[in-house]
């Protein structure tokens, strides 16, 4: 005969006494066990094919403290309409609200729902509430489904939404929006005895039953304590036999976030290719974010709708870059020595000092070129968090990352740039195909936009690139050609991971995070 532990027999016996099927909650009450004990024994019995377990997810609705208050005292619109009825059917809104004990912050809410339910009309010119002719007497104002549901939950405390009528389910959504109730998913597990489970109980009928009909089996020791060893009582006990083939619970070891792991991989590959990393602060001056990159001070990208300006302090110090600032100023105004005519406006030092959250990683390239701490040839990169007031959707975030790169060398041309971008998209993003199209940026000429294609992801736009204009390099003291690019590394990861929504990168979905492979 198969062996059962004491608690397993008790759970199985209780399940039979409950008609062969019961919820975990019913078994807790029948056996007097903790929920963890019931589930632990239930899983063991399931492995032995003595019971089956079915899980059902239900949406459990409960009243919030505010909902409980309204269930007891009535909704504010109900109290308002009753007070208006007592005042003759027409009343000043403030007077009716005072009589109904509706506080100032809830008057407009009560008025809105009164009108929405068509219980009354409101005349704003004289602030008067008038009960609709249908409801001249308070006794005939019908109770709405929302009020019925409030009273129902006041008695029941909680209820599965699926068990409610269609009308009350619609009221659930209404009260949820009013924050008068909460809806939380709950998994209900039902245990059902199998034919094998009935057979094993039949075989154990020779065991003495207690007065409450629970099966009593010899005590089985699951933990060998020091006292049992010292006293020698372990010899008198039955030790639990462990099933080494039984499945164990899944464990999820700690690991680096998949996206952070990807950024480390990108960084490592660029370093291996001979690139040096550029770093800087998230708060930047408009001078390095815009002016040094030959972006005019009246450019639309500098509007408050396109960049985040720091409120306090509003300006930064650029005095130690005075000579470069002067060169940039003259370049903007008249072209300086670049061969350009400039933008032809009066340059503002105050605008150049405005502090912002950097809008792109190219400001780090400008600072690197201005510092002059590099050899020719040299290659530099940055992985920078940047900020723009974007409308969040599946391809845009207001806070994202860019991988920025520049190469400084003699005789660089567009072909060199396209080769670097193609290698980047294929080796790092795992793209199948790439394509380029002309673009425009104030600081590069020619300018190119990179897009890449991968089976299952389609075409994804990665970002812009180009060769820095003389109006950028010469004022910063650089005479050699500089090719540059700024790509959305978030989108590179989307292609690599097969993600269609950029918001998934920062998701707290543990299921998705656990499934991502550690490399």
Long-range contacts (C-beta under 8 A, 24 or more apart in sequence): 1-200, 1-203, 1-204, 2-48, 2-200, 2-203, 3-241, 4-200, 4-204, 4-217, 5-41, 5-44, 5-217, 5-220, 5-222, 5-240, 6-216, 6-217, 6-218, 6-219, 6-220, 7-31, 7-33, 7-37, 7-41, 8-41, 8-44, 8-45, 9-204, 9-207, 9-215, 9-217, 10-214, 10-215, 11-38, 11-41, 11-42, 11-45, 12-45, 12-50, 12-51, 12-193, 12-197, 12-200, 12-201, 12-215, 13-201, 13-213, 13-214, 13-215, 14-214, 15-51, 15-191, 15-192, 15-193, 15-197, 16-193, 16-197, 16-198, 16-201, 17-213, 20-192, 20-193, 20-198, 21-190, 21-191, 21-192, 21-193, 22-190, 22-191, 23-188, 23-189, 23-190, 23-191, 24-188, 24-189, 24-191, 27-191, 31-214, 39-189, 42-189, 42-191, 44-246, 45-197, 47-243, 47-246, 47-247, 48-196, 49-194, 49-196, 49-197, 50-193, 50-194, 50-196, 50-197, 50-200, 51-191, 51-192, 51-193, 51-194, 51-197, 52-191, 52-192, 52-194, 53-189, 53-190, 53-191, 53-192, 54-189, 54-190, 54-192, 55-187, 55-188, 55-189, 56-187, 56-188, 56-189, 56-190, 57-185, 57-186, 57-187, 57-188, 58-160, 58-161, 58-162, 58-185, 58-186, 58-187, 58-188, 59-160, 59-161, 59-162, 59-183, 59-184, 59-185, 59-186, 60-158, 60-159, 60-160, 60-161, 60-183, 60-184, 60-185, 60-186, 61-153, 61-158, 61-159, 61-160, 61-161, 61-172, 61-181, 61-182, 61-183, 62-153, 62-157, 62-158, 62-181, 62-182, 62-184, 63-150, 63-153, 63-154, 63-180, 63-181, 64-179, 64-180, 64-181, 64-182, 66-179, 66-180, 67-150, 67-153, 67-175, 67-179, 67-180, 67-181, 68-154, 70-150, 70-180, 71-150, 71-151, 71-153, 71-154, 72-154, 74-147, 75-110, 75-113, 75-146, 75-147, 75-150, 76-100, 76-102, 76-106, 76-109, 76-110, 76-113, 77-109, 77-110, 77-111, 77-113, 77-114, 77-117, 77-119, 78-141, 78-147, 79-110, 80-110, 80-111, 80-114, 80-129, 81-114, 81-119, 81-120, 81-131, 81-135, 81-138, 81-141, 82-138, 82-141, 84-120, 84-129, 84-130, 84-131, 85-131, 85-135, 85-136, 85-137, 85-138, 85-141, 86-138, 89-130, 89-131, 89-136, 90-128, 90-129, 90-130, 90-131, 91-128, 91-129, 92-126, 92-127, 92-128, 92-129, 93-122, 93-127, 93-128, 93-129, 94-127, 96-129, 117-144, 144-171, 145-170, 145-171, 146-171, 146-174, 146-175, 149-175, 149-181, 150-175, 150-180, 153-181, 252-510, 252-514, 255-518, 256-518, 257-513, 258-497, 258-513, 258-516, 259-490, 259-493, 259-505, 259-506, 261-518, 261-519, 262-492, 262-493, 262-496, 262-497, 263-383, 263-401, 263-489, 265-428, 265-519, 266-383, 266-403, 266-428, 266-489, 266-492, 267-383, 269-427, 269-428, 270-381, 270-403, 270-405, 273-379, 274-379, 275-379, 275-380, 275-381, 275-405, 276-374, 276-378, 276-379, 276-380, 276-381, 277-380, 277-381, 277-382, 277-383, 278-364, 278-365, 278-367, 278-368, 278-380, 278-381, 278-382, 278-404, 279-364, 279-382, 280-358, 280-363, 280-364, 280-367, 280-382, 280-384, 282-357, 282-358, 282-385, 282-387, 283-310, 283-316, 283-355, 283-356, 283-357, 283-358, 284-355, 284-356, 284-357, 284-358, 284-363, 285-316, 285-318, 285-352, 285-353, 285-354, 285-355, 285-356, 286-351, 286-352, 286-353, 286-354, 286-355, 286-356, 287-318, 287-321, 287-325, 287-328, 287-352, 287-353, 288-363, 288-366, 288-367, 288-370, 289-356, 289-358, 289-359, 289-360, 289-363, 291-328, 291-332, 291-347, 291-352, 292-324, 292-328, 292-363, 292-366, 292-370, 292-472, 292-475, 292-476, 293-362, 293-363, 293-366, 293-442, 293-443, 293-472, 294-331, 294-332, 294-442, 294-443, 294-469, 294-471, 294-472, 295-442, 295-443, 296-332, 296-343, 296-345, 296-442, 297-332, 297-345, 297-347, 297-348, 297-351, 297-352, 298-345, 299-442, 301-359, 305-389, 306-359, 306-388, 306-389, 307-356, 307-357, 307-359, 307-388, 307-389, 308-356, 308-357, 308-359, 308-387, 308-388, 308-389, 309-354, 309-355, 309-356, 310-354, 310-355, 310-356, 310-357, 313-355, 314-354, 314-355, 315-350, 315-353, 315-354, 315-355, 316-353, 316-354, 316-355, 317-353, 318-352, 318-353, 321-370, 324-370, 324-475, 324-476, 324-477, 325-349, 325-352, 327-474, 327-475, 327-476, 328-475, 330-475, 331-471, 331-474, 331-475, 335-471, 336-474, 336-475, 337-474, 338-469, 338-470, 338-471, 338-474, 338-475, 339-470, 340-469, 340-470, 340-471, 342-471, 357-386, 357-387, 358-384, 358-386, 358-387, 359-386, 359-387, 359-388, 360-384, 360-386, 360-402, 360-404, 360-486, 361-386, 361-402, 361-403, 361-404, 361-486, 362-404, 362-443, 362-484, 362-486, 364-404, 365-404, 365-406, 365-482, 365-484, 366-472, 366-476, 368-406, 369-406, 369-408, 369-472, 369-473, 369-476, 369-477, 369-478, 369-482, 370-476, 370-477, 372-477, 372-478, 374-408, 376-408, 376-409, 376-410, 376-480, 377-407, 377-408, 377-409, 377-410, 378-407, 378-408, 378-409, 379-405, 379-406, 379-407, 379-408, 380-405, 380-406, 380-407, 380-408, 381-405, 381-406, 383-489, 392-503, 394-500, 394-501, 394-502, 394-503, 395-491, 395-502, 396-502, 397-490, 397-502, 397-503, 397-506, 400-488, 400-490, 400-502, 401-488, 401-489, 401-490, 402-463, 402-486, 402-487, 402-488, 402-489, 403-486, 403-487, 403-489, 403-492, 404-484, 404-485, 404-486, 404-487, 405-484, 405-485, 405-486, 406-468, 406-482, 406-483, 406-484, 407-482, 407-483, 408-478, 408-480, 408-481, 408-482, 409-480, 409-481, 410-480, 410-481, 411-481, 412-467, 412-480, 412-481, 412-482, 412-483, 413-467, 413-481, 414-446, 414-448, 414-467, 416-483, 417-448, 417-465, 417-466, 417-467, 417-483, 417-485, 418-448, 420-483, 420-485, 421-448, 421-450, 421-465, 421-485, 421-487, 424-485, 424-487, 425-450, 425-452, 425-462, 425-492, 426-452, 428-492, 428-496, 429-454, 429-462, 429-492, 429-495, 429-496, 430-454, 430-495, 430-496, 431-495, 435-459, 439-464, 439-466, 441-466, 443-468, 443-469, 443-471, 443-472, 444-468, 444-469, 444-472, 444-484, 445-469, 450-485, 450-487, 452-495, 454-495, 456-498, 457-494, 457-495, 457-498, 457-500, 460-491, 460-494, 460-495, 461-488, 461-491, 462-487, 462-488, 462-491, 462-492, 463-487, 463-488, 463-491
